[in-house]
Amino acid sequence: MQAQVVSSEPKELSLSIKDTDIGILYIIQHELLKKSNIDFAGVIVKHPLTNECWMRITSSGKPIGEIKASTETAIKTAEELKKLFNSTIK
């Protein structure tokens, strides 16, 4: 996965993310939208042949910090789900 900042302003951030599964970005988007200070969080597939996705966030806080926090929350949730599946299967 490769991420690059397309544009950055104090309340808005646009990212280009290559070589990723959009499902991961949808999970991060879901975590972002749970927050009250997020005005907009969107994810699109820029072009299916280039495997490039774009993510845009507008926030009353710092968008990059919001992405970081939401990503950490998504990772914790995935770890808990993995533990649940492993304990059920055994």
Helices and strands as residue ranges (DSSP letters): E 2-9, E 12-18, H 22-33, E 38-47, E 52-59, H 63-89
